[in-house]
C-alpha cells in the first residue's frame, strides 16, 4: 500500500481567463479563432507516481459570435423537421459532432519529458479515432443519460432533438454578463484524454525517470468542429455560421499522485506497454483505387481506414465526424506485400448499387427504394471494421446501426430539386424545396470504415517491418453514375488510416520501442 495519495489540480501555464467584454460580450479563454490555440500543462518533477486512471481535463465549453463576442443562449426547437430548418435559430443551426463531444476540439496531443525535453507522445488527428471508438462502446441510451453525454457533452443519436449543449449562458436580458462571476459562462465538461500513455499504468515523475512532464494540446479549427444542421442551407439566415466559434475556459488538469513506499519504489517497472496508433493519410480518386503504406512497425494489431468526402474537412457545411464508406461501395481487398491477406478473397457488398434486379434485368435504382438501406449488403465489412477497432472483439454496446445508414441514404437521395420531407414527415417525391429551407440533415452520422484485425481476439500481431500494407477499393467514387446521390457521385475521398500497434516506453532511458 502506498504511503498516501494526493489530489492535484493544475491550471494551464498559459492560462487566459475568460472575462466579460462590454455589456453582453465575452472574451478570453482558449480558442482557435482568437489566437490562443495551444494549451500547456506542466507536471512537476516529484518523487511520486502519476495515477493516470484518475486524470481528467475539466472546464467549460461555450460557443459565441466572434464579431459581437455574444454567446449562444437557449436554442429554439420549433419545427426542426417539418419545415426543414426554415425558422430555427442560429443556436440550433450550429452543432458539434454527435460523438466525442468536447474531445473534437483537440487536434493534436504532445507529451514531453522535462528530463531531456524528449517527445514521447505525438498524436495527430486526435478526435477521429478517439470519438469513433467511444461510439462503439456507448449505445444510444448512454448518450442520453450516461457519462458520454453528461461529461463529454456528446449527444449521439439524440443530438437532432436535444441539442442541450447550446444552453450555455444566461439570457442577456436577465443579467449583465459582468455579474455572472464567470461561473455561468459555458457548459461544464470533464473528459479523460484518450492517449496510450495515460492508459498504461502509473507514471513515475521523479528525477531518475521523466523528471516531470509537459502536456501540450493543439486546438482544432472551428470549421472542423462546428457544422450547420443541413448540408445545403438554402437561403436560411440562421445557417450562417461564419462568425461562430467555440471557447474553452476555466481549464484544469485534475487527478491524483501516489506516494510509494520504498519497497514499491524499488519494485517499480520502468518499462511500460503502450497501445498506440499511427495516423497515415491518403486519398482515392477513381472507382477502382489502391492505397499503400510501409508502416515499419514490429507488432501491428489492426488497420482502420476512415473515409471522408474531399470537401467534408474544415467545412462548416459538412460534419467532419460523419465517417461513411466510399460512395457506391462494392468490395475491398486487404493485402500484404501485394498479396491478399489475411483474407484470400475480396470482401464484397452484396447487393450494391450496380447489382442486378432479381426479378428482371438492369441495375437497382436506389432513388426508387422506400428502404434504401436494403441496397447496402455491407454486414461483413461492418463486422471486420468493428473487430479492427476493438481488438478483435465485437461491440457489447454500440451506436453504429442500420438506422444511421438509412437516414443518410434518405437524405442523400432527396435534394433541393427532387424534394425532401415535408409537413408531418410525409414524403413528396419530385417536389422542389423552398429556398429558405435546409436540405440533408447531418445529425445522423454514420460510424463506418474499412478495417482488418490481426489479433483474432487473442492478442496476436503482425510484423510490417519492410513490409507493405495495401488495399484496393472498388466503389462508385468519381464514377459519375446517375444511380448515385448527386452530392457524392463526383467527389474524391480522403483516407485516414490508423495503424494500431504494440509499443513500449522505458521511463528511465526514455527509449520507445515500436
Backbone torsions as a table, in degrees:
resi	resn	phi	psi	omega
1	UNK	NA	136.3	178.8
2	UNK	-66.8	160.0	178.6
3	UNK	-63.4	-44.7	177.8
4	UNK	-164.9	168.3	172.8
5	UNK	-124.5	129.5	-177.4
6	UNK	-111.7	126.6	174.0
7	UNK	-77.3	145.2	177.1
8	UNK	-137.2	158.7	175.2
9	UNK	-142.6	115.0	-175.1
10	UNK	-109.6	129.4	173.5
11	UNK	-90.2	156.3	177.3
12	UNK	-60.7	144.3	176.0
13	UNK	-60.9	-34.5	-177.4
14	UNK	-107.8	42.4	-175.8
15	UNK	-59.6	142.1	179.8
16	UNK	-132.7	83.7	-173.7
17	UNK	-54.4	139.3	179.0
18	UNK	-77.7	126.0	-179.3
19	UNK	-122.5	162.7	174.4
20	UNK	-74.8	147.8	-178.5
21	UNK	-126.0	98.5	-176.0
22	UNK	75.5	-162.8	-174.4
23	UNK	-70.6	-42.8	-173.0
24	UNK	-120.5	0.9	-172.8
25	UNK	-102.1	166.1	176.3
26	UNK	-133.0	144.4	179.7
27	UNK	-143.0	163.6	-179.6
28	UNK	95.0	-161.9	-175.8
29	UNK	75.3	-170.8	177.6
30	UNK	-106.5	131.3	179.6
31	UNK	-153.6	160.2	175.7
32	UNK	-80.9	-38.4	-170.5
33	UNK	-75.5	-28.1	-175.0
34	UNK	-109.1	36.7	166.3
35	UNK	65.6	32.6	172.8
36	UNK	-138.8	61.2	-170.3
37	UNK	-93.0	5.6	-177.5
38	UNK	-123.2	131.3	-179.0
39	UNK	-118.9	128.3	-177.2
40	UNK	-119.7	130.6	174.5
41	UNK	-120.8	140.8	-179.1
42	UNK	-119.9	121.6	171.1
43	UNK	-90.9	126.7	-176.2
44	UNK	-70.7	159.9	174.0
45	UNK	-80.8	103.0	-178.8
46	UNK	-135.1	153.2	178.2
47	UNK	-81.4	60.7	-178.9
48	UNK	-139.5	166.9	175.7
49	UNK	-104.6	135.6	172.4
50	UNK	-80.7	114.8	179.7
51	UNK	-80.3	91.6	-168.0
52	UNK	-64.0	-28.7	-177.9
53	UNK	-66.5	-17.3	-179.8
54	UNK	-95.2	-4.5	-170.8
55	UNK	-75.9	125.6	177.3
56	UNK	-136.8	149.2	171.4
57	UNK	-102.4	118.9	-178.4
58	UNK	-120.5	160.0	179.0
59	UNK	168.1	-157.2	178.4
60	UNK	-132.0	142.9	-176.2
61	UNK	-116.2	132.7	174.8
62	UNK	-144.1	158.8	175.7
63	UNK	-120.1	136.5	-179.6
64	UNK	-140.4	172.6	174.0
65	UNK	-95.1	123.2	-175.4
66	UNK	-64.1	-37.7	-174.7
67	UNK	-71.1	-30.2	-178.1
68	UNK	-110.6	-10.4	-173.1
69	UNK	58.9	20.9	-178.4
70	UNK	-96.1	132.1	-176.6
71	UNK	-84.4	159.7	175.1
72	UNK	-71.3	149.8	177.1
73	UNK	-126.3	-149.5	-173.2
74	UNK	-59.1	127.1	177.9
75	UNK	-72.6	157.4	176.6
76	UNK	-104.5	126.1	-174.5
77	UNK	-104.8	-1.2	-174.9
78	UNK	-61.8	127.5	171.7
79	UNK	56.0	44.7	179.3
80	UNK	-63.9	-39.4	-176.1
81	UNK	-98.2	-43.1	-169.6
82	UNK	-63.4	-37.0	179.2
83	UNK	-109.9	12.7	175.4
84	UNK	52.4	44.0	170.8
85	UNK	82.7	11.4	-177.8
86	UNK	-65.0	-25.8	-174.1
87	UNK	-126.8	16.8	-179.7
88	UNK	-82.8	162.7	-179.3
89	UNK	-86.8	165.9	179.3
90	UNK	-61.8	-33.9	179.4
91	UNK	-60.8	-34.2	-179.8
92	UNK	-87.7	-28.8	177.6
93	UNK	-68.6	-29.4	-177.3
94	UNK	-89.3	135.3	-175.9
95	UNK	-140.4	159.6	168.4
96	UNK	-115.7	160.0	-175.2
97	UNK	-53.5	143.5	-176.6
98	UNK	-61.5	-33.0	-173.5
99	UNK	-120.4	138.8	-177.3
100	UNK	94.5	-33.1	178.0
101	UNK	55.2	-120.7	-176.1
102	UNK	-65.0	-23.2	176.2
103	UNK	-52.6	-30.6	-174.8
104	UNK	-68.8	-13.9	179.2
105	UNK	-82.0	-11.1	-179.3
106	UNK	-93.8	119.1	-179.9
107	UNK	-91.9	-41.4	-175.7
108	UNK	-143.3	144.3	177.5
109	UNK	-124.2	127.5	178.3
110	UNK	-125.9	132.4	175.0
111	UNK	-123.2	128.2	178.1
112	UNK	-122.5	151.2	171.6
113	UNK	-88.7	147.3	176.5
114	UNK	-81.5	-11.8	-178.6
115	UNK	-64.9	-46.1	-178.1
116	UNK	-135.4	7.1	-172.4
117	UNK	61.2	22.4	179.3
118	UNK	-67.8	132.5	177.4
119	UNK	-85.3	109.1	-176.2
120	UNK	-100.7	-18.9	177.3
121	UNK	-137.1	131.9	175.0
122	UNK	-146.5	100.1	-175.4
123	UNK	-110.0	118.5	177.2
124	UNK	-96.5	153.5	178.0
125	UNK	52.2	48.3	-174.7
126	UNK	-53.0	-45.9	-170.0
127	UNK	-72.1	-24.3	-174.2
128	UNK	-60.8	-58.1	-178.2
129	UNK	-69.3	-42.9	-176.6
130	UNK	-62.8	-48.8	-178.0
131	UNK	-66.7	-37.5	-180.0
132	UNK	-66.0	-42.5	179.1
133	UNK	-63.8	-37.8	177.0
134	UNK	-63.5	-36.6	179.5
135	UNK	-66.1	-26.3	178.4
136	UNK	-90.7	4.3	174.5
137	UNK	-123.1	2.1	176.2
138	UNK	-131.2	134.7	176.9
139	UNK	-96.0	-176.1	-176.4
140	UNK	-61.3	-33.4	178.1
141	UNK	-65.2	-39.6	179.4
142	UNK	-62.1	-33.3	179.3
143	UNK	-81.8	-1.6	175.3
144	UNK	-103.7	-43.1	-173.8
145	UNK	-119.4	-20.4	-167.1
146	UNK	-91.1	-167.9	-178.5
147	UNK	-60.5	-38.4	-178.1
148	UNK	-54.6	-39.3	-179.6
149	UNK	-83.2	-46.6	-169.4
150	UNK	-79.7	-22.6	-179.0
151	UNK	-106.3	-34.6	-178.3
152	UNK	-98.0	-11.0	-177.2
153	UNK	70.2	13.2	175.0
154	UNK	-78.2	148.2	-176.7
155	UNK	-120.1	-5.3	177.5
156	UNK	55.7	-138.5	-178.3
157	UNK	-64.3	-20.8	-174.1
158	UNK	-86.3	-2.1	-176.5
159	UNK	-58.9	-33.7	-177.7
160	UNK	-60.3	-36.5	-177.2
161	UNK	-97.5	-33.5	-170.8
162	UNK	-87.5	-66.8	178.2
163	UNK	54.2	31.5	-174.0
164	UNK	-73.8	-11.9	177.8
165	UNK	-63.6	-13.3	-179.8
166	UNK	-87.7	-9.5	175.9
167	UNK	-78.0	79.0	-165.0
168	UNK	-115.1	-22.4	176.0
169	UNK	-141.5	158.2	-178.5
170	UNK	-65.6	154.0	177.6
171	UNK	-60.7	130.3	-176.0
172	UNK	-63.1	-21.8	178.7
173	UNK	-78.4	-18.1	-178.4
174	UNK	-83.7	-38.0	179.6
175	UNK	-161.3	147.9	175.7
176	UNK	-66.9	138.7	-179.1
177	UNK	-61.3	-22.8	179.3
178	UNK	-65.8	-22.3	-178.4
179	UNK	-95.4	4.5	-176.9
180	UNK	-81.6	-5.8	-179.0
181	UNK	56.4	22.7	176.9
182	UNK	65.8	-13.9	-177.2
183	UNK	-77.1	-17.0	178.7
184	UNK	-87.9	-4.8	-173.8
185	UNK	-92.1	104.4	176.4
186	UNK	104.2	159.6	177.9
187	UNK	-94.4	127.4	179.0
188	UNK	-64.3	143.2	174.8
189	UNK	-139.9	162.0	177.3
190	UNK	-154.2	110.5	-174.6
191	UNK	-124.1	148.6	171.2
192	UNK	-92.2	124.6	179.9
193	UNK	-66.8	123.9	-174.4
194	UNK	-89.3	72.7	177.0
195	UNK	-129.2	149.5	-171.9
196	UNK	-60.9	-35.8	-178.2
197	UNK	-60.5	-34.6	-177.9
198	UNK	-91.8	13.3	177.0
199	UNK	-126.1	18.0	-171.0
200	UNK	-121.9	24.2	-178.9
201	UNK	100.2	-179.7	-175.6
202	UNK	-77.9	142.9	-174.5
203	UNK	-109.1	126.6	179.5
204	UNK	-79.3	127.7	-177.5
205	UNK	-102.5	8.4	-177.1
206	UNK	-73.0	170.2	-175.3
207	UNK	-63.4	-32.7	-179.5
208	UNK	-77.2	-7.1	-177.4
209	UNK	-118.3	-115.0	-175.8
210	UNK	-79.9	-21.8	-176.6
211	UNK	60.1	33.5	-177.0
212	UNK	95.9	164.4	-178.2
213	UNK	-131.4	151.8	171.1
214	UNK	-118.0	120.7	178.7
215	UNK	-108.0	124.7	-180.0
216	UNK	-121.5	126.5	177.1
217	UNK	-110.3	125.1	176.0
218	UNK	-100.6	125.3	-176.3
219	UNK	-80.3	150.8	179.6
220	UNK	-84.9	152.5	175.7
221	UNK	-60.1	149.4	178.5
222	UNK	-57.9	-34.3	-177.0
223	UNK	-71.1	-14.3	175.2
224	UNK	-97.9	-8.5	179.5
225	UNK	-104.7	-52.5	-178.0
226	UNK	-85.5	150.4	175.7
227	UNK	-156.2	154.4	-179.9
228	UNK	-81.3	152.2	-174.0
229	UNK	-60.3	-42.7	179.5
230	UNK	-111.2	136.4	-177.5
231	UNK	-65.9	-32.8	174.7
232	UNK	-109.7	103.1	-172.1
233	UNK	-82.0	-11.1	-177.2
234	UNK	61.4	-140.6	-178.7
235	UNK	-99.9	8.8	-177.1
236	UNK	-64.1	120.3	-176.8
237	UNK	-64.7	-30.4	-176.3
238	UNK	-65.4	-17.1	-175.5
239	UNK	-89.6	3.7	176.0
240	UNK	-79.7	101.0	-176.4
241	UNK	-106.0	14.2	-173.4
242	UNK	-61.9	-26.6	178.9
243	UNK	-97.6	-1.5	-177.5
244	UNK	-78.3	143.1	179.6
245	UNK	-152.0	156.1	176.7
246	UNK	-102.4	156.0	174.7
247	UNK	-135.2	147.6	171.0
248	UNK	-116.1	137.5	-178.9
249	UNK	-146.1	163.9	-177.2
250	UNK	52.7	43.6	-177.2
251	UNK	-74.2	140.5	176.3
252	UNK	-142.9	144.0	170.0
253	UNK	-108.1	116.3	-170.2
254	UNK	-124.1	149.2	179.6
255	UNK	175.0	-153.0	-178.7
256	UNK	-135.1	145.0	167.3
257	UNK	-98.8	143.7	173.7
258	UNK	-106.4	126.8	173.8
259	UNK	-95.4	105.5	-174.2
260	UNK	-79.1	157.2	171.1
261	UNK	-74.9	161.9	176.8
262	UNK	-55.3	-36.5	179.1
263	UNK	-66.4	-43.7	178.6
264	UNK	-64.8	-39.1	179.2
265	UNK	-64.2	-39.8	179.5
266	UNK	-66.7	-34.2	-177.3
267	UNK	-87.0	-2.0	-176.0
268	UNK	-63.1	130.7	179.6
269	UNK	-90.2	116.2	-177.5
270	UNK	-71.7	-26.5	-179.5
271	UNK	-86.4	119.4	179.0
272	UNK	-119.0	144.5	178.4
273	UNK	-81.9	150.0	177.8
274	UNK	-128.7	130.7	171.3
275	UNK	-97.5	90.1	-167.3
276	UNK	-101.4	167.9	172.0
277	UNK	-141.9	142.1	178.5
278	UNK	-108.1	128.1	-177.6
279	UNK	-98.2	120.4	178.6
280	UNK	-121.1	148.0	-176.6
281	UNK	-119.2	144.8	176.6
282	UNK	-156.4	-171.9	174.9
283	UNK	-155.3	160.2	174.4
284	UNK	-125.3	139.8	-173.0
285	UNK	-120.6	-7.5	-172.5
286	UNK	-136.3	168.9	-177.4
287	UNK	-71.6	-14.1	169.2
288	UNK	-135.1	108.8	-172.2
289	UNK	-140.4	155.5	-174.0
290	UNK	-127.5	137.1	170.2
291	UNK	-119.5	151.9	-175.5
292	UNK	-148.4	139.9	177.0
293	UNK	-138.2	156.8	168.8
294	UNK	-122.0	89.7	-170.6
295	UNK	-64.5	-27.3	-175.9
296	UNK	56.8	47.7	178.6
297	UNK	-123.5	141.7	-172.9
298	UNK	-81.6	-35.9	-168.9
299	UNK	-130.4	74.4	-177.6
300	UNK	-85.5	131.3	-178.1
301	UNK	-99.2	-32.0	-175.6
302	UNK	-168.0	160.6	171.4
303	UNK	-120.1	126.1	177.7
304	UNK	-120.0	114.1	-179.1
305	UNK	-104.3	122.4	178.8
306	UNK	-111.7	143.0	-173.7
307	UNK	-124.0	136.5	174.2
308	UNK	-132.8	140.9	169.7
309	UNK	-58.6	144.6	-173.0
310	UNK	-56.4	-33.7	-179.3
311	UNK	-90.8	11.4	-176.5
312	UNK	-86.1	-17.8	-176.7
313	UNK	-91.1	141.1	178.7
314	UNK	49.0	48.7	-176.5
315	UNK	-140.3	115.5	-179.2
316	UNK	-61.7	-17.7	-178.8
317	UNK	-80.5	-11.3	-177.0
318	UNK	-133.8	149.3	173.2
319	UNK	-82.4	119.8	-176.5
320	UNK	-74.6	-15.8	179.9
321	UNK	-96.8	13.5	176.8
322	UNK	-91.4	86.7	-178.0
323	UNK	-85.6	122.1	-177.1
324	UNK	-129.6	161.9	172.9
325	UNK	-69.2	153.6	174.6
326	UNK	-51.3	141.0	-176.1
327	UNK	-57.4	137.1	-179.9
328	UNK	65.6	33.6	-176.9
329	UNK	-56.3	132.4	-179.9
330	UNK	-120.9	-42.9	178.8
331	UNK	-168.1	161.7	174.4
332	UNK	-137.6	144.1	173.7
333	UNK	-120.2	116.4	173.8
334	UNK	-86.5	138.7	-174.3
335	UNK	-137.5	152.6	168.8
336	UNK	-126.3	123.6	-175.2
337	UNK	52.5	40.6	174.6
338	UNK	69.4	13.4	173.6
339	UNK	-113.8	139.2	-179.5
340	UNK	-56.0	127.1	-177.4
341	UNK	-163.9	140.7	-2.8
342	UNK	-80.5	-3.3	177.3
343	UNK	-97.7	131.7	179.5
344	UNK	-87.1	10.8	-177.4
345	UNK	-138.7	156.2	176.5
346	UNK	-73.2	145.1	173.7
347	UNK	-89.8	119.3	-168.9
348	UNK	-110.7	152.3	168.5
349	UNK	-98.2	113.3	-179.4
350	UNK	-137.1	116.5	1.2
351	UNK	-78.2	169.7	171.2
352	UNK	-136.0	-175.9	-171.3
353	UNK	-67.6	-13.8	179.1
354	UNK	-107.8	6.2	179.7
355	UNK	-64.9	145.7	177.4
356	UNK	-70.8	140.3	175.6
357	UNK	-71.5	124.6	-173.6
358	UNK	-61.1	-34.1	-176.9
359	UNK	-83.1	-1.5	-179.3
360	UNK	-165.7	-140.2	179.3
361	UNK	-126.9	169.2	178.0
362	UNK	95.1	-172.1	-175.5
363	UNK	-100.2	155.6	171.6
364	UNK	-68.7	133.0	173.6
365	UNK	-101.1	100.4	-175.2
366	UNK	-58.0	-29.8	-177.7
367	UNK	-65.3	-17.1	-177.8
368	UNK	-96.9	-2.3	-178.4
369	UNK	-88.7	131.9	176.1
370	UNK	-70.3	-41.7	176.1
371	UNK	-107.2	86.4	-170.1
372	UNK	-70.7	-19.1	176.1
373	UNK	-66.5	-15.6	179.1
374	UNK	-69.7	-12.7	177.6
375	UNK	-91.9	3.7	-179.0
376	UNK	-113.2	86.6	178.9
377	UNK	-85.9	66.6	-170.4
378	UNK	-111.6	21.6	-174.9
379	UNK	-60.7	-37.1	-179.5
380	UNK	-64.8	-42.1	178.3
381	UNK	-64.6	-39.5	179.2
382	UNK	-61.3	-44.9	-177.6
383	UNK	-66.6	-41.1	179.4
384	UNK	-67.4	-35.3	176.9
385	UNK	-67.6	-42.4	179.0
386	UNK	-60.0	-43.8	179.3
387	UNK	-68.0	-36.5	177.0
388	UNK	-63.8	-37.7	-178.1
389	UNK	-73.3	-32.6	-169.9
390	UNK	-115.2	28.6	173.9
391	UNK	68.2	38.7	176.9
392	UNK	86.2	-2.2	-178.0
393	UNK	-102.9	161.4	172.5
394	UNK	-95.4	149.3	-174.8
395	UNK	-67.5	133.7	173.2
396	UNK	-82.9	-32.1	177.3
397	UNK	-136.6	127.6	-174.6
398	UNK	-151.0	150.0	174.8
399	UNK	-99.0	-3.7	179.5
400	UNK	-81.2	121.1	179.6
401	UNK	-154.0	170.1	-177.8
402	UNK	-69.4	-20.7	177.9
403	UNK	-60.9	-36.9	178.2
404	UNK	-67.0	-42.8	177.0
405	UNK	-61.4	-42.6	178.7
406	UNK	-59.3	-45.6	179.9
407	UNK	-61.9	-46.0	-178.3
408	UNK	-64.1	-42.4	178.5
409	UNK	-65.8	-37.6	177.7
410	UNK	-60.5	-46.9	179.6
411	UNK	-69.2	-33.2	179.0
412	UNK	-60.0	-45.1	-172.5
413	UNK	-90.8	9.9	173.3
414	UNK	-123.4	111.7	-178.5
415	UNK	-121.1	-175.6	-174.8
416	UNK	-63.3	-26.8	-178.7
417	UNK	-84.6	-42.8	-172.0
418	UNK	-92.1	-7.5	175.6
419	UNK	100.7	157.9	179.6
420	UNK	-142.0	-167.5	175.9
421	UNK	-59.6	140.4	175.8
422	UNK	-120.0	-169.8	-176.3
423	UNK	-51.0	134.7	-178.4
424	UNK	76.6	12.9	-179.0
425	UNK	60.5	19.9	174.0
426	UNK	-73.4	154.0	-178.6
427	UNK	-102.1	125.9	176.8
428	UNK	-121.7	97.7	179.2
429	UNK	-71.2	144.2	174.7
430	UNK	75.5	11.9	179.1
431	UNK	-105.5	125.1	-179.5
432	UNK	-69.3	160.4	-176.6
433	UNK	-102.2	141.0	179.0
434	UNK	-58.2	145.2	-175.0
435	UNK	-60.1	-28.6	-177.5
436	UNK	-82.8	-11.0	-175.0
437	UNK	-89.5	154.9	175.0
438	UNK	-89.0	159.0	180.0
439	UNK	-135.2	129.5	174.6
440	UNK	87.9	74.4	179.1
441	UNK	-59.9	127.7	-175.4
442	UNK	-102.3	10.5	-175.6
443	UNK	-94.0	20.2	172.6
444	UNK	-125.9	60.6	-173.8
445	UNK	-66.1	143.5	171.0
446	UNK	-78.7	161.6	-176.1
447	UNK	-129.8	54.0	-169.8
448	UNK	-118.4	156.5	173.5
449	UNK	-162.9	-173.0	178.6
450	UNK	-122.4	122.7	-174.7
451	UNK	-140.5	166.4	175.6
452	UNK	-141.5	133.6	-178.0
453	UNK	-106.7	134.5	177.4
454	UNK	-107.7	-3.0	-177.1
455	UNK	-83.3	-27.6	-175.0
456	UNK	56.0	26.4	-178.7
457	UNK	71.4	8.5	-175.1
458	UNK	-116.8	4.0	-179.0
459	UNK	83.6	12.5	178.2
460	UNK	-69.4	167.8	176.8
461	UNK	-150.9	174.3	-175.1
462	UNK	-136.3	135.3	178.3
463	UNK	-81.4	132.5	172.5
464	UNK	-124.2	34.9	170.4
465	UNK	-76.4	118.7	-177.1
466	UNK	55.4	29.3	176.4
467	UNK	-124.5	147.5	-177.4
468	UNK	-101.9	137.3	165.1
469	UNK	-104.9	135.2	176.2
470	UNK	-146.6	161.4	170.3
471	UNK	-144.5	150.4	177.6
472	UNK	-117.4	121.4	-177.6
473	UNK	-107.5	127.9	172.6
474	UNK	-105.6	121.5	-173.4
475	UNK	-153.9	-163.7	176.1
476	UNK	-107.2	16.3	-177.8
477	UNK	-59.0	124.5	178.9
478	UNK	57.1	20.9	-179.7
479	UNK	-81.5	-20.3	179.0
480	UNK	71.0	13.7	-177.3
481	UNK	-65.8	134.3	178.3
482	UNK	-71.4	-10.0	175.5
483	UNK	-78.2	-11.5	-179.4
484	UNK	-99.5	156.0	-179.1
485	UNK	-58.9	142.8	-178.4
486	UNK	-57.3	-40.1	-173.9
487	UNK	-71.9	-15.5	-174.1
488	UNK	-123.3	-12.8	-167.2
489	UNK	-69.2	-22.5	-174.9
490	UNK	-121.2	37.9	-178.0
491	UNK	-121.6	144.8	170.4
492	UNK	-79.3	168.9	-178.3
493	UNK	-121.0	135.2	170.9
494	UNK	-87.7	131.4	-178.6
495	UNK	-111.7	125.1	172.5
496	UNK	-111.9	115.4	-179.1
497	UNK	-104.8	120.9	175.2
498	UNK	-100.8	113.9	177.4
499	UNK	-91.1	112.5	-180.0
500	UNK	-89.3	129.0	-176.1
501	UNK	-149.2	159.8	174.5
502	UNK	-87.9	137.1	176.7
503	UNK	-140.2	173.4	177.2
504	UNK	-141.8	149.4	-179.9
505	UNK	-132.6	124.8	174.5
506	UNK	-91.8	115.5	-174.6
507	UNK	-75.9	-8.4	174.4
508	UNK	-92.3	-50.8	-179.4
509	UNK	-85.2	-17.9	-178.1
510	UNK	62.4	28.5	176.7
511	UNK	-94.3	129.0	178.8
512	UNK	-105.1	124.3	177.9
513	UNK	-100.3	135.0	-174.3
514	UNK	-126.7	NA	NA
